[in-house]
Amino acid sequence: MASRYYLVFWSRRSTATVVPAATAAQARTRARGRHKAGYGTLLSARHANEADSRLIRKGVWVQRRKDGSSPQFGSAAARTAARRQRSRYRHWL
């Protein structure tokens, strides 16, 4: 069986933690082991979609927002806007 990946979102992080797991409960448990100071509480664990899974297997940093959208798969303007927003809040990340 191919590896299944979950994206685990934190309350005080704009990026998700990627964990290989069979179930969402297992993903939450594994993510708690990677919890660091400043991450906040664990909000949700969502199954990575096929496009994200391909990126993960290639070793590419996956960007996925809490609302489910992705700056990697949008238009050039959307990616530029996302980059600008990240730069604006980089000191907090």
Beta strands, then each sheet from edge to edge (+ up, - down):
strand 1: 5-10
strand 2: 17-20
strand 3: 42-47
sheet 1: 2+ 1- 3+
end
